[in-house]
Amino acid sequence: MRKTQLLATAVIVTAVVAAPVIAAADGTGSPSPPTTQGGSSSPPPKGKNKNQGNGYLAQFYDGYHAAYALIYDKGDYVAGIAALRALGYDDHPDVATLIGYASRKLGRYDDAKRWYERALAADPNHVVTWSYYGMWHAEQGNLLKARDDLEKVRAICGNTECREYVMLKNVIDGTATY
């Protein structure tokens, strides 16, 4: 266990130094990572508050950005999952969703489902999770459930102006994969 944590920490540090994260949407279909405490639609990690000092939020977001870069920029899903798990905030909806996404890309569909459900338990209106969970359903051949998820995305953020809606709709229509 200790070796895994050390390895994940080394991966995070390497990614922070070697791969700066582009916070703006880059056209790849990946959501932009939160840039600050207020940059995410999700609350700070549970059990923490901004008065704890020691820059815990900065450390959390730096680690999250590094994992994001591993997953979306480098396609290193295994290292990205390890880096996210090393953060120690598995119940944060951004973290759980990103682990679910990486798991889905690795073909670990049961794991992806569990992580998406964990993210939604933490934030039932987490639009990225609903979009990715809809993609998961579509990949499983359950287009009816994927359309239900699309409706949830629409209810949260709209349709044509909502990136997550457009992405999921494209997957359901068979015109894109993410």
C-alpha positions as CSV (number, residue, x, y, z in Angstrom):
1,M,0.0,0.0,0.0
2,R,2.8,2.4,0.9
3,K,4.6,1.8,-2.3
4,T,1.4,2.4,-4.3
5,Q,1.0,5.8,-2.6
6,L,4.6,6.7,-3.2
7,L,4.4,5.7,-6.8
8,A,1.1,7.7,-7.2
9,T,2.7,10.8,-5.6
10,A,5.7,10.5,-7.9
11,V,3.4,10.3,-10.9
12,I,1.6,13.4,-9.7
13,V,4.8,15.4,-9.2
14,T,6.1,14.3,-12.6
15,A,2.9,15.2,-14.4
16,V,2.7,18.6,-12.7
17,V,6.3,19.4,-13.8
18,A,6.1,17.7,-17.3
19,A,2.6,18.3,-18.5
20,P,0.9,21.6,-17.8
21,V,-2.9,21.4,-17.9
22,I,-4.9,23.4,-20.3
23,A,-7.9,24.6,-18.3
24,A,-9.9,25.7,-21.4
25,A,-12.0,23.3,-23.4
26,D,-9.7,21.9,-26.1
27,G,-12.1,20.2,-28.4
28,T,-11.2,16.7,-27.3
29,G,-14.5,16.0,-25.6
30,S,-12.9,16.1,-22.2
31,P,-14.3,18.4,-19.6
32,S,-12.1,21.2,-18.3
33,P,-10.6,20.5,-14.9
34,P,-11.6,22.8,-12.0
35,T,-9.1,25.6,-11.7
36,T,-9.8,26.7,-8.2
37,Q,-12.2,25.9,-5.4
38,G,-14.8,28.0,-7.2
39,G,-13.9,26.7,-10.6
40,S,-15.6,23.4,-10.0
41,S,-19.4,22.9,-9.9
42,S,-18.6,20.6,-7.0
43,P,-17.9,21.5,-3.4
44,P,-14.4,21.1,-1.9
45,P,-13.5,17.6,-0.8
46,K,-15.7,16.4,2.1
47,G,-14.4,16.8,5.6
48,K,-12.3,19.8,4.6
49,N,-12.8,23.5,4.8
50,K,-11.0,26.5,3.5
51,N,-9.8,27.4,7.0
52,Q,-7.7,24.3,7.4
53,G,-4.5,25.9,6.2
54,N,-1.5,24.2,4.6
55,G,-3.0,24.8,1.2
56,Y,-5.0,21.6,1.2
57,L,-7.2,22.9,-1.6
58,A,-4.2,23.9,-3.8
59,Q,-2.8,20.4,-3.2
60,F,-6.1,18.8,-4.1
61,Y,-6.5,20.8,-7.3
62,D,-2.9,20.4,-8.3
63,G,-3.2,16.7,-7.8
64,Y,-6.5,16.6,-9.7
65,H,-5.0,18.6,-12.6
66,A,-2.1,16.3,-12.8
67,A,-4.3,13.2,-12.9
68,Y,-6.5,15.0,-15.5
69,A,-3.4,15.5,-17.7
70,L,-2.4,11.9,-17.4
71,I,-5.9,10.7,-18.4
72,Y,-6.9,13.2,-21.1
73,D,-3.6,14.5,-22.5
74,K,-1.5,11.4,-22.3
75,G,-4.2,8.7,-22.3
76,D,-2.5,7.0,-19.3
77,Y,-5.6,5.8,-17.6
78,V,-3.9,3.4,-15.2
79,A,-1.5,6.1,-13.9
80,G,-4.4,8.6,-13.8
81,I,-6.5,6.4,-11.7
82,A,-3.6,5.7,-9.3
83,A,-3.0,9.5,-9.0
84,L,-6.7,10.2,-8.3
85,R,-6.9,7.4,-5.7
86,A,-3.7,8.8,-4.0
87,L,-5.5,12.1,-3.5
88,G,-7.7,10.4,-0.9
89,Y,-10.9,12.1,-2.0
90,D,-12.7,9.2,-3.7
91,D,-16.1,10.6,-2.8
92,H,-15.5,14.0,-4.5
93,P,-17.7,13.9,-7.6
94,D,-15.0,15.3,-9.9
95,V,-12.6,12.6,-8.7
96,A,-15.1,9.7,-8.9
97,T,-16.3,10.8,-12.3
98,L,-12.7,10.9,-13.7
99,I,-11.9,7.5,-12.2
100,G,-15.1,6.2,-13.8
101,Y,-14.2,7.7,-17.2
102,A,-10.7,6.2,-17.1
103,S,-12.1,2.9,-16.0
104,R,-14.6,3.0,-18.9
105,K,-11.7,3.7,-21.4
106,L,-9.9,0.7,-20.0
107,G,-12.9,-1.5,-20.6
108,R,-13.6,-1.9,-16.9
109,Y,-17.3,-1.3,-17.2
110,D,-18.3,-2.6,-13.8
111,D,-15.8,-0.4,-12.1
112,A,-16.9,2.6,-14.2
113,K,-20.5,2.1,-13.2
114,R,-19.6,2.0,-9.5
115,W,-17.5,5.2,-9.8
116,Y,-20.3,7.1,-11.7
117,E,-22.8,6.0,-9.1
118,R,-20.4,7.1,-6.3
119,A,-20.1,10.6,-8.0
120,L,-23.9,10.9,-8.3
121,A,-24.3,10.0,-4.7
122,A,-22.0,12.9,-3.8
123,D,-23.7,15.3,-6.2
124,P,-26.9,14.2,-7.9
125,N,-26.7,17.2,-10.3
126,H,-23.1,16.6,-11.5
127,V,-23.7,17.1,-15.2
128,V,-20.4,15.6,-16.4
129,T,-21.2,12.4,-14.5
130,W,-24.6,12.1,-16.1
131,S,-23.2,12.7,-19.5
132,Y,-20.5,10.0,-19.0
133,Y,-22.9,7.6,-17.4
134,G,-25.1,8.0,-20.4
135,M,-22.2,7.2,-22.6
136,W,-21.6,4.1,-20.4
137,H,-25.2,3.1,-20.9
138,A,-25.0,3.6,-24.7
139,E,-21.8,1.5,-24.8
140,Q,-23.6,-1.2,-22.9
141,G,-26.3,-1.1,-25.6
142,N,-28.9,0.4,-23.3
143,L,-30.0,3.4,-25.5
144,L,-33.2,3.9,-23.5
145,K,-31.3,4.5,-20.3
146,A,-28.8,6.7,-22.1
147,R,-31.7,8.8,-23.3
148,D,-32.9,9.1,-19.7
149,D,-29.5,10.3,-18.8
150,L,-29.5,12.8,-21.7
151,E,-32.8,14.2,-20.3
152,K,-31.1,14.6,-16.9
153,V,-28.3,16.5,-18.6
154,R,-30.8,18.7,-20.4
155,A,-32.6,19.4,-17.2
156,I,-29.4,20.5,-15.5
157,C,-27.7,22.6,-18.2
158,G,-29.9,22.8,-21.3
159,N,-29.3,21.4,-24.7
160,T,-27.6,23.0,-27.6
161,E,-25.5,25.4,-25.5
162,C,-24.5,22.6,-23.0
163,R,-21.3,20.7,-24.1
164,E,-22.2,17.6,-22.0
165,Y,-25.6,17.4,-23.7
166,V,-24.2,17.7,-27.2
167,M,-21.5,15.1,-26.4
168,L,-23.9,12.6,-25.0
169,K,-26.4,13.2,-27.8
170,N,-23.7,12.6,-30.4
171,V,-22.8,9.3,-28.7
172,I,-26.5,8.2,-28.7
173,D,-26.9,9.2,-32.3
174,G,-23.7,7.2,-33.2
175,T,-21.9,10.3,-34.6
176,A,-19.1,10.4,-32.0
177,T,-17.4,8.5,-29.2
178,Y,-15.8,9.9,-26.1
